[in-house]
Amino acid sequence: MNARYFILIAAACTLFTACSSDQQQKVAAKAAPDKPVVQEPFRFHKAIEVSPGQTYDVLSWGRGAKEFGAFMILHSDSAAAKYTTTTGDLDGAITDVYNADMDTDGNPEVLIQAKGKDTVNYAKIYAFEFSNSNANKLDFPRLNNSQRKGYRGNDNFYIKDGLLIREFPIYSSNDSLAKPTGAKRVLQYGLSRNSFTVTQLSKDSVSVKEPVAAQPEKKTEVKRSLKKKTETKKKKRRRRG
């Protein structure tokens, strides 16, 4: 009887533990919220809260070709109960959105990064500075001839110390036969009087120079060197003699 009693007690404890574990897993599954899915015709959504009550929802939408579409920035000023919309045409697909105050004037800038594709995976930035309910469109500068040397796209953007940093790998040329050089170009973008400033931070090279191999000495030069050494030895022997 005692053995059967202890076996029944052990079985009951095991069953109770299993049920408790299943209930805990179900509670944990319910507690984890599902990631919201952007439905057609929308393709991208990101909310940026620059301060309490000041939120910018950035969305892209469009039906048909994914290379083209439109974007909109929904500004919610819940404190003042003001809601404004800024829209524009979109070339490529939005990959990320950044918030900064590059000119430190207290007015936030919303920077939309899109990636298009022709012969390269080029990057495009749509920039706006917001002051109260007004959106001021900023013209993002194109790469000049020097900055574009060896450019094949694949840009990486990020915010550092309140400024926009752009870096991309450098190739041996700008055509489809280009090979990576292993170098990287880094540009820093600031803002002054509603115009972008650009500073190159990296010391890069478009072409990689092959190391120059040491040239072997010519036979005539070797013979002359040996002849001089022999004559020097003979002179020393004569002096000793």
GROMACS elastic network, one bead per residue, 0.5 to 0.9 nm:
[ bonds ]
;  ai    aj funct       b0    kb
    1     4     6  0.51968   500
    1     5     6  0.60080   500
    1     6     6  0.86819   500
    2     5     6  0.50131   500
    2     6     6  0.62896   500
    2     7     6  0.86698   500
    3     6     6  0.53058   500
    3     7     6  0.62464   500
    3     8     6  0.87395   500
    4     7     6  0.50776   500
    4     8     6  0.62201   500
    4     9     6  0.86415   500
    5     8     6  0.52658   500
    5     9     6  0.62812   500
    5    10     6  0.87457   500
    6     9     6  0.50158   500
    6    10     6  0.61661   500
    6    11     6  0.86377   500
    7    10     6  0.51508   500
    7    11     6  0.62138   500
    7    12     6  0.86566   500
    8    11     6  0.51332   500
    8    12     6  0.61719   500
    8    13     6  0.86570   500
    9    12     6  0.51808   500
    9    13     6  0.62681   500
    9    14     6  0.87306   500
   10    13     6  0.51503   500
   10    14     6  0.62340   500
   10    15     6  0.87032   500
   11    14     6  0.51227   500
   11    15     6  0.62297   500
   11    16     6  0.86313   500
   12    15     6  0.51453   500
   12    16     6  0.61395   500
   12    17     6  0.86401   500
   13    16     6  0.50800   500
   13    17     6  0.61549   500
   13    18     6  0.86433   500
   14    17     6  0.51750   500
   14    18     6  0.62344   500
   14    19     6  0.87015   500
   15    18     6  0.51778   500
   15    19     6  0.62371   500
   15    20     6  0.86405   500
   16    19     6  0.52071   500
   16    20     6  0.61763   500
   16    21     6  0.86465   500
   17    20     6  0.51183   500
   17    21     6  0.61530   500
   17    22     6  0.86949   500
   18    21     6  0.51114   500
   18    22     6  0.62639   500
   18    23     6  0.86912   500
   19    22     6  0.51478   500
   19    23     6  0.62202   500
   19    24     6  0.86439   500
   20    23     6  0.51273   500
   20    24     6  0.61746   500
   20    25     6  0.86909   500
   21    24     6  0.51217   500
   21    25     6  0.62557   500
   21    26     6  0.86972   500
   22    25     6  0.51663   500
   22    26     6  0.62561   500
   22    27     6  0.86995   500
   23    26     6  0.50908   500
   23    27     6  0.61795   500
   23    28     6  0.86063   500
   24    27     6  0.51081   500
   24    28     6  0.61363   500
   24    29     6  0.85606   500
   25    28     6  0.50731   500
   25    29     6  0.60794   500
   25    30     6  0.86284   500
   26    29     6  0.50453   500
   26    30     6  0.62219   500
   26    31     6  0.86101   500
   27    30     6  0.51368   500
   27    31     6  0.61245   500
   27    32     6  0.88360   500
   28    31     6  0.50265   500
   28    32     6  0.63862   500
   29    32     6  0.54999   500
   29    33     6  0.82612   500
   30    33     6  0.71263   500
   33    36     6  0.87208   500
   34    37     6  0.87010   500
   38    41     6  0.85403   500
   38    42     6  0.60356   500
   38    43     6  0.60901   500
   38    44     6  0.65215   500
   38    45     6  0.70259   500
   39    42     6  0.55385   500
   39    43     6  0.69523   500
   39    44     6  0.89946   500
   40    43     6  0.66170   500
   40    61     6  0.75505   500
   40    62     6  0.79453   500
   40    63     6  0.76428   500
   41    60     6  0.85381   500
   41    61     6  0.53100   500
   41    62     6  0.53801   500
   41    63     6  0.57443   500
   42    45     6  0.78957   500
   42    59     6  0.70298   500
   42    60     6  0.57311   500
   42    62     6  0.65397   500
   42    63     6  0.84198   500
   43    59     6  0.73261   500
   43    60     6  0.55379   500
   43    61     6  0.54179   500
   43    62     6  0.76029   500
   43    66     6  0.88999   500
   43    93     6  0.84222   500
   43    94     6  0.85016   500
   44    58     6  0.77262   500
   44    59     6  0.52738   500
   44    60     6  0.52154   500
   44    61     6  0.73036   500
   44    71     6  0.89934   500
   44    93     6  0.84971   500
   44    94     6  0.68777   500
   44    95     6  0.83464   500
   44    96     6  0.89994   500
   45    57     6  0.69331   500
   45    58     6  0.55517   500
   45    60     6  0.69001   500
   46    56     6  0.82548   500
   46    57     6  0.57857   500
   46    58     6  0.53392   500
   46    59     6  0.67648   500
   46    96     6  0.81045   500
   46    97     6  0.72549   500
   47    55     6  0.67421   500
   47    56     6  0.56810   500
   47    58     6  0.62625   500
   47    59     6  0.88046   500
   47    97     6  0.89696   500
   48    54     6  0.84555   500
   48    55     6  0.55521   500
   48    56     6  0.50895   500
   48    57     6  0.62993   500
   48    58     6  0.79958   500
   48    97     6  0.84232   500
   48    98     6  0.82440   500
   48    99     6  0.73738   500
   48   110     6  0.87965   500
   49    52     6  0.70129   500
   49    53     6  0.76046   500
   49    54     6  0.57596   500
   49    56     6  0.63135   500
   49    57     6  0.85827   500
   50    53     6  0.83869   500
   50    54     6  0.58511   500
   50    55     6  0.62553   500
   50    56     6  0.78433   500
   50    99     6  0.75915   500
   50   100     6  0.88768   500
   50   108     6  0.73709   500
   51    54     6  0.52029   500
   51    55     6  0.73391   500
   52    55     6  0.78654   500
   52    78     6  0.87483   500
   52    79     6  0.85119   500
   53    76     6  0.72396   500
   53    77     6  0.56597   500
   53    78     6  0.50425   500
   53    79     6  0.57326   500
   53    80     6  0.87205   500
   54    75     6  0.72841   500
   54    76     6  0.58527   500
   54    78     6  0.67956   500
   54    79     6  0.79434   500
   55    74     6  0.80114   500
   55    75     6  0.58697   500
   55    76     6  0.52409   500
   55    77     6  0.68451   500
   55    78     6  0.84267   500
   56    73     6  0.62597   500
   56    74     6  0.55134   500
   56    76     6  0.64013   500
   56    77     6  0.89648   500
   56   110     6  0.82654   500
   57    72     6  0.80880   500
   57    73     6  0.56067   500
   57    75     6  0.65589   500
   57    76     6  0.80930   500
   58    71     6  0.72294   500
   58    72     6  0.58941   500
   58    74     6  0.64418   500
   58    75     6  0.88348   500
   58    97     6  0.76947   500
   58   112     6  0.82869   500
   59    70     6  0.85212   500
   59    71     6  0.55860   500
   59    72     6  0.54667   500
   59    73     6  0.65591   500
   59    74     6  0.81862   500
   59    94     6  0.87364   500
   60    69     6  0.71084   500
   60    70     6  0.56224   500
   60    72     6  0.63951   500
   60    73     6  0.89625   500
   60    90     6  0.80079   500
   60    93     6  0.81654   500
   60    94     6  0.72672   500
   61    69     6  0.59104   500
   61    70     6  0.56485   500
   61    71     6  0.63437   500
   61    72     6  0.84764   500
   62    65     6  0.79024   500
   62    66     6  0.75341   500
   62    68     6  0.74233   500
   62    70     6  0.64324   500
   62    71     6  0.88455   500
   63    66     6  0.75137   500
   63    68     6  0.89266   500
   63    69     6  0.75294   500
   64    67     6  0.89290   500
   64    68     6  0.84464   500
   64    69     6  0.86929   500
   65    68     6  0.60297   500
   65    69     6  0.78375   500
   66    69     6  0.70335   500
   66    92     6  0.72048   500
   66    93     6  0.69637   500
   67    90     6  0.84168   500
   67    91     6  0.64130   500
   67    93     6  0.62519   500
   67   115     6  0.88825   500
   67   116     6  0.67743   500
   67   117     6  0.79412   500
   68    89     6  0.79654   500
   68    90     6  0.58380   500
   68    91     6  0.51517   500
   68    92     6  0.54913   500
   68    93     6  0.73294   500
   68   116     6  0.88485   500
   69    89     6  0.62456   500
   69    90     6  0.50862   500
   69    91     6  0.68539   500
   69    92     6  0.76342   500
   69    93     6  0.81179   500
   70    87     6  0.72620   500
   70    88     6  0.57277   500
   70    91     6  0.79698   500
   71    86     6  0.82926   500
   71    87     6  0.56278   500
   71    88     6  0.55254   500
   71    89     6  0.63254   500
   71    90     6  0.61156   500
   71    94     6  0.87073   500
   72    85     6  0.66507   500
   72    86     6  0.53649   500
   72    88     6  0.65079   500
   72    89     6  0.89185   500
   73    84     6  0.82044   500
   73    85     6  0.56651   500
   73    87     6  0.63649   500
   73   110     6  0.88713   500
   74    83     6  0.72066   500
   74    84     6  0.59909   500
   74    86     6  0.66212   500
   74    87     6  0.87925   500
   75    82     6  0.80934   500
   75    83     6  0.56279   500
   75    84     6  0.52334   500
   75    85     6  0.62603   500
   75    86     6  0.81206   500
   75   133     6  0.78999   500
   76    79     6  0.88039   500
   76    81     6  0.76856   500
   76    82     6  0.63533   500
   76    84     6  0.69129   500
   77    80     6  0.56910   500
   77    81     6  0.56752   500
   77    82     6  0.50368   500
   77    83     6  0.60453   500
   77    84     6  0.85167   500
   77   132     6  0.87539   500
   77   133     6  0.84077   500
   78    82     6  0.64825   500
   78    83     6  0.78664   500
   79    82     6  0.78838   500
   80    83     6  0.89397   500
   82   133     6  0.76042   500
   83   133     6  0.79222   500
   84   133     6  0.66162   500
   84   134     6  0.84471   500
   86   135     6  0.71540   500
   88   126     6  0.89163   500
   90    93     6  0.74887   500
   90    94     6  0.83141   500
   90   114     6  0.79063   500
   90   126     6  0.87049   500
   91    94     6  0.88010   500
   91   114     6  0.71572   500
   91   115     6  0.77717   500
   91   116     6  0.62841   500
   91   124     6  0.78085   500
   92   114     6  0.56750   500
   92   115     6  0.51522   500
   92   117     6  0.71904   500
   92   123     6  0.86422   500
   92   124     6  0.81839   500
   93   113     6  0.83788   500
   93   114     6  0.51084   500
   93   115     6  0.54587   500
   93   116     6  0.65764   500
   94    97     6  0.78660   500
   94   112     6  0.69610   500
   94   113     6  0.57139   500
   94   115     6  0.64260   500
   94   116     6  0.89999   500
   95   112     6  0.80806   500
   95   113     6  0.58214   500
   95   114     6  0.54611   500
   95   115     6  0.66238   500
   96   111     6  0.85692   500
   96   112     6  0.63493   500
   96   113     6  0.53701   500
   96   114     6  0.72461   500
   96   157     6  0.89467   500
   97   110     6  0.70892   500
   97   111     6  0.56255   500
   97   113     6  0.59342   500
   97   114     6  0.88715   500
   98   109     6  0.81222   500
   98   110     6  0.58973   500
   98   111     6  0.50164   500
   98   112     6  0.65308   500
   98   113     6  0.79622   500
   98   157     6  0.89208   500
   98   158     6  0.76373   500
   98   159     6  0.74005   500
   98   164     6  0.86999   500
   99   108     6  0.67895   500
   99   109     6  0.56607   500
   99   111     6  0.62525   500
   99   112     6  0.89858   500
   99   159     6  0.80858   500
   99   162     6  0.89082   500
  100   103     6  0.88938   500
  100   104     6  0.88219   500
  100   107     6  0.88602   500
  100   108     6  0.58678   500
  100   109     6  0.52469   500
  100   110     6  0.68226   500
  100   111     6  0.80072   500
  100   159     6  0.73775   500
  100   162     6  0.57788   500
  100   163     6  0.69901   500
  100   164     6  0.79155   500
  101   104     6  0.51788   500
  101   105     6  0.70311   500
  101   106     6  0.66796   500
  101   107     6  0.64164   500
  101   108     6  0.50624   500
  101   109     6  0.57482   500
  101   110     6  0.88889   500
  101   129     6  0.86165   500
  101   162     6  0.62135   500
  101   163     6  0.77301   500
  101   191     6  0.85146   500
  102   105     6  0.81235   500
  102   108     6  0.83245   500
  102   109     6  0.76302   500
  102   161     6  0.89195   500
  102   162     6  0.55781   500
  102   163     6  0.54341   500
  102   164     6  0.78751   500
  102   189     6  0.83283   500
  102   190     6  0.55185   500
  102   191     6  0.53946   500
  102   192     6  0.81197   500
  103   106     6  0.81775   500
  103   107     6  0.85006   500
  103   162     6  0.87108   500
  103   163     6  0.88350   500
  103   190     6  0.70061   500
  103   191     6  0.51422   500
  103   192     6  0.59126   500
  103   193     6  0.79704   500
  103   194     6  0.84577   500
  104   107     6  0.74964   500
  104   108     6  0.86806   500
  104   162     6  0.84150   500
  104   191     6  0.89154   500
  105   108     6  0.82995   500
  106   131     6  0.85681   500
  107   129     6  0.65594   500
  107   130     6  0.57650   500
  107   131     6  0.55058   500
  107   132     6  0.81210   500
  108   128     6  0.84314   500
  108   129     6  0.58093   500
  108   130     6  0.57173   500
  108   131     6  0.75564   500
  109   127     6  0.69187   500
  109   128     6  0.55193   500
  109   130     6  0.62890   500
  110   126     6  0.82092   500
  110   127     6  0.58561   500
  110   128     6  0.53898   500
  110   129     6  0.64270   500
  110   130     6  0.79052   500
  111   125     6  0.64378   500
  111   126     6  0.57425   500
  111   128     6  0.65817   500
  111   129     6  0.87674   500
  112   124     6  0.81315   500
  112   125     6  0.54946   500
  112   127     6  0.63030   500
  112   128     6  0.87207   500
  113   123     6  0.69416   500
  113   124     6  0.58533   500
  113   126     6  0.66264   500
  113   127     6  0.88007   500
  113   157     6  0.82164   500
  114   122     6  0.86025   500
  114   123     6  0.58773   500
  114   124     6  0.51717   500
  114   125     6  0.63256   500
  114   126     6  0.79844   500
  115   121     6  0.64589   500
  115   122     6  0.58698   500
  115   124     6  0.62134   500
  115   125     6  0.88770   500
  115   153     6  0.89189   500
  115   154     6  0.86431   500
  115   155     6  0.88124   500
  116   120     6  0.81923   500
  116   121     6  0.58553   500
  116   122     6  0.55067   500
  116   123     6  0.62926   500
  116   124     6  0.73718   500
  117   120     6  0.56167   500
  117   122     6  0.60336   500
  117   123     6  0.85996   500
  117   153     6  0.89297   500
  118   121     6  0.68836   500
  118   122     6  0.78274   500
  119   122     6  0.86063   500
  119   152     6  0.82844   500
  119   175     6  0.81094   500
  119   176     6  0.73775   500
  120   151     6  0.85440   500
  120   152     6  0.53082   500
  120   153     6  0.56033   500
  120   154     6  0.81357   500
  120   174     6  0.89301   500
  120   175     6  0.88682   500
  120   176     6  0.83836   500
  121   152     6  0.67509   500
  121   154     6  0.57669   500
  121   155     6  0.82162   500
  122   151     6  0.88160   500
  122   152     6  0.71314   500
  122   154     6  0.67066   500
  122   155     6  0.73513   500
  123   153     6  0.66358   500
  123   154     6  0.75548   500
  123   155     6  0.63940   500
  123   156     6  0.89694   500
  124   140     6  0.83486   500
  124   142     6  0.89213   500
  125   139     6  0.87826   500
  125   140     6  0.63442   500
  125   141     6  0.89990   500
  126   137     6  0.80813   500
  126   138     6  0.76195   500
  126   139     6  0.77553   500
  126   140     6  0.70152   500
  127   136     6  0.85543   500
  127   137     6  0.61281   500
  127   138     6  0.52360   500
  127   139     6  0.69742   500
  127   140     6  0.67653   500
  128   135     6  0.61377   500
  128   136     6  0.54076   500
  128   138     6  0.54792   500
  128   139     6  0.87144   500
  129   134     6  0.82993   500
  129   135     6  0.57790   500
  129   136     6  0.50972   500
  129   137     6  0.65540   500
  129   138     6  0.71049   500
  129   194     6  0.83355   500
  130   133     6  0.68177   500
  130   134     6  0.56719   500
  130   136     6  0.62132   500
  130   137     6  0.88506   500
  131   134     6  0.52545   500
  131   135     6  0.65680   500
  131   136     6  0.78752   500
  132   135     6  0.83050   500
  136   194     6  0.85813   500
  137   194     6  0.89225   500
  138   194     6  0.66556   500
  138   195     6  0.69949   500
  138   196     6  0.80280   500
  139   194     6  0.87059   500
  139   195     6  0.72976   500
  139   196     6  0.76430   500
  140   195     6  0.82303   500
  140   196     6  0.66810   500
  141   144     6  0.85726   500
  141   195     6  0.89129   500
  141   196     6  0.69429   500
  141   197     6  0.85012   500
  141   198     6  0.83444   500
  142   148     6  0.89979   500
  143   146     6  0.78056   500
  143   147     6  0.54652   500
  143   148     6  0.55279   500
  144   147     6  0.52732   500
  144   148     6  0.59090   500
  144   149     6  0.87326   500
  145   148     6  0.51335   500
  145   149     6  0.64029   500
  146   149     6  0.56485   500
  147   150     6  0.83208   500
  147   151     6  0.77997   500
  147   185     6  0.80450   500
  147   187     6  0.87834   500
  147   200     6  0.84210   500
  148   151     6  0.51335   500
  148   152     6  0.86162   500
  148   174     6  0.83340   500
  149   170     6  0.76843   500
  149   171     6  0.80519   500
  149   172     6  0.84599   500
  149   173     6  0.69589   500
  149   174     6  0.68638   500
  149   206     6  0.65746   500
  150   169     6  0.81747   500
  150   172     6  0.56229   500
  150   174     6  0.50817   500
  150   175     6  0.85986   500
  150   178     6  0.79933   500
  150   180     6  0.86059   500
  150   181     6  0.88800   500
  150   206     6  0.58707   500
  150   207     6  0.85323   500
  151   154     6  0.88403   500
  151   168     6  0.75999   500
  151   169     6  0.72417   500
  151   170     6  0.56995   500
  151   171     6  0.63403   500
  151   172     6  0.88703   500
  151   173     6  0.75580   500
  151   174     6  0.59316   500
  152   155     6  0.87644   500
  152   168     6  0.82389   500
  152   169     6  0.76086   500
  152   170     6  0.72647   500
  152   171     6  0.68786   500
  152   173     6  0.84758   500
  152   174     6  0.62678   500
  152   175     6  0.80785   500
  152   176     6  0.87179   500
  152   178     6  0.85053   500
  153   168     6  0.67758   500
  153   169     6  0.77844   500
  153   170     6  0.89823   500
  154   167     6  0.87281   500
  154   168     6  0.60726   500
  154   169     6  0.73188   500
  155   166     6  0.67074   500
  155   167     6  0.57919   500
  155   169     6  0.77512   500
  156   165     6  0.81122   500
  156   166     6  0.57502   500
  156   167     6  0.53148   500
  156   168     6  0.62092   500
  157   164     6  0.69458   500
  157   165     6  0.55637   500
  157   167     6  0.66251   500
  157   168     6  0.89427   500
  158   163     6  0.83983   500
  158   164     6  0.59239   500
  158   165     6  0.53616   500
  158   166     6  0.68477   500
  158   167     6  0.89635   500
  159   162     6  0.60438   500
  159   163     6  0.54928   500
  159   165     6  0.59322   500
  159   166     6  0.89400   500
  160   163     6  0.53737   500
  160   164     6  0.64341   500
  160   165     6  0.66726   500
  161   164     6  0.84658   500
  162   190     6  0.85577   500
  163   188     6  0.68916   500
  163   189     6  0.60665   500
  163   190     6  0.56770   500
  163   191     6  0.84328   500
  164   187     6  0.84052   500
  164   188     6  0.58995   500
  164   189     6  0.50777   500
  164   190     6  0.67712   500
  165   186     6  0.71016   500
  165   187     6  0.58498   500
  165   189     6  0.62873   500
  166   185     6  0.81438   500
  166   186     6  0.56909   500
  166   187     6  0.50914   500
  166   188     6  0.63317   500
  166   189     6  0.78496   500
  167   184     6  0.67328   500
  167   185     6  0.54595   500
  167   187     6  0.62389   500
  167   188     6  0.87795   500
  168   183     6  0.88838   500
  168   184     6  0.57069   500
  168   185     6  0.55947   500
  168   186     6  0.68556   500
  169   180     6  0.71380   500
  169   181     6  0.79490   500
  169   182     6  0.71234   500
  169   183     6  0.61606   500
  169   185     6  0.63409   500
  170   173     6  0.83283   500
  170   179     6  0.86361   500
  170   180     6  0.60718   500
  170   181     6  0.60350   500
  170   182     6  0.69677   500
  170   183     6  0.55845   500
  170   184     6  0.54956   500
  170   185     6  0.66089   500
  170   204     6  0.83556   500
  170   205     6  0.80086   500
  170   206     6  0.62892   500
  170   207     6  0.87708   500
  171   174     6  0.69783   500
  171   178     6  0.57335   500
  171   179     6  0.52879   500
  171   181     6  0.52936   500
  171   182     6  0.78521   500
  171   183     6  0.79862   500
  171   206     6  0.65592   500
  171   207     6  0.77920   500
  172   175     6  0.88439   500
  172   177     6  0.87227   500
  172   178     6  0.52635   500
  172   179     6  0.53914   500
  172   180     6  0.61586   500
  172   181     6  0.59792   500
  172   206     6  0.58614   500
  172   207     6  0.55323   500
  172   208     6  0.77982   500
  173   176     6  0.83303   500
  173   177     6  0.76839   500
  173   179     6  0.73784   500
  173   180     6  0.88068   500
  173   206     6  0.76601   500
  173   207     6  0.83349   500
  174   177     6  0.81469   500
  174   178     6  0.63008   500
  175   178     6  0.55968   500
  176   179     6  0.86309   500
  180   183     6  0.77035   500
  181   184     6  0.84402   500
  181   205     6  0.82860   500
  181   206     6  0.70804   500
  181   207     6  0.65960   500
  181   208     6  0.60438   500
  182   208     6  0.83717   500
  183   204     6  0.60919   500
  183   205     6  0.67664   500
  183   206     6  0.76230   500
  183   207     6  0.89632   500
  183   208     6  0.85993   500
  184   202     6  0.74514   500
  184   203     6  0.86746   500
  184   204     6  0.65229   500
  184   205     6  0.85211   500
  185   200     6  0.76783   500
  185   201     6  0.77825   500
  185   202     6  0.56540   500
  185   203     6  0.75761   500
  185   204     6  0.61667   500
  185   205     6  0.86797   500
  186   199     6  0.86716   500
  186   200     6  0.59923   500
  186   201     6  0.54435   500
  186   202     6  0.51942   500
  186   203     6  0.85748   500
  186   204     6  0.87564   500
  187   198     6  0.66618   500
  187   199     6  0.56686   500
  187   201     6  0.56812   500
  187   202     6  0.73651   500
  188   197     6  0.80489   500
  188   198     6  0.56645   500
  188   199     6  0.50906   500
  188   200     6  0.61812   500
  188   201     6  0.67476   500
  189   196     6  0.63881   500
  189   197     6  0.55111   500
  189   199     6  0.65984   500
  189   200     6  0.89398   500
  190   195     6  0.83362   500
  190   196     6  0.55592   500
  190   198     6  0.65698   500
  190   199     6  0.83838   500
  191   194     6  0.61801   500
  191   195     6  0.55402   500
  191   197     6  0.57413   500
  191   198     6  0.88548   500
  192   195     6  0.53168   500
  192   196     6  0.63094   500
  192   197     6  0.69209   500
  193   196     6  0.83143   500
  200   203     6  0.80100   500
  205   208     6  0.68943   500
  209   212     6  0.86632   500
  210   213     6  0.89143   500
  212   215     6  0.86644   500
  215   218     6  0.88031   500
  216   219     6  0.89960   500
  217   220     6  0.83887   500
  217   221     6  0.65906   500
  217   222     6  0.67353   500
  218   221     6  0.53376   500
  218   222     6  0.64284   500
  218   223     6  0.88378   500
  219   222     6  0.50690   500
  219   223     6  0.62051   500
  219   224     6  0.86705   500
  220   223     6  0.50935   500
  220   224     6  0.62213   500
  220   225     6  0.86316   500
  221   224     6  0.51385   500
  221   225     6  0.62024   500
  221   226     6  0.87143   500
  222   225     6  0.51032   500
  222   226     6  0.62660   500
  222   227     6  0.86064   500
  223   226     6  0.51503   500
  223   227     6  0.60634   500
  223   228     6  0.86487   500
  224   227     6  0.50275   500
  224   228     6  0.62002   500
  224   229     6  0.86824   500
  225   228     6  0.52633   500
  225   229     6  0.63781   500
  225   230     6  0.87838   500
  226   229     6  0.51460   500
  226   230     6  0.62329   500
  226   231     6  0.87254   500
  227   230     6  0.51357   500
  227   231     6  0.62484   500
  227   232     6  0.86600   500
  228   231     6  0.51828   500
  228   232     6  0.61695   500
  228   233     6  0.87067   500
  229   232     6  0.51504   500
  229   233     6  0.63414   500
  229   234     6  0.88253   500
  230   233     6  0.52223   500
  230   234     6  0.63664   500
  230   235     6  0.88178   500
  231   234     6  0.51273   500
  231   235     6  0.63015   500
  231   236     6  0.87711   500
  232   235     6  0.52253   500
  232   236     6  0.63735   500
  232   237     6  0.88177   500
  233   236     6  0.51824   500
  233   237     6  0.63520   500
  233   238     6  0.88332   500
  234   237     6  0.51467   500
  234   238     6  0.63260   500
  234   239     6  0.87866   500
  235   238     6  0.51801   500
  235   239     6  0.63416   500
  235   240     6  0.87564   500
  236   239     6  0.52138   500
  236   240     6  0.63262   500
  236   241     6  0.86570   500
  237   240     6  0.51367   500
  237   241     6  0.61143   500
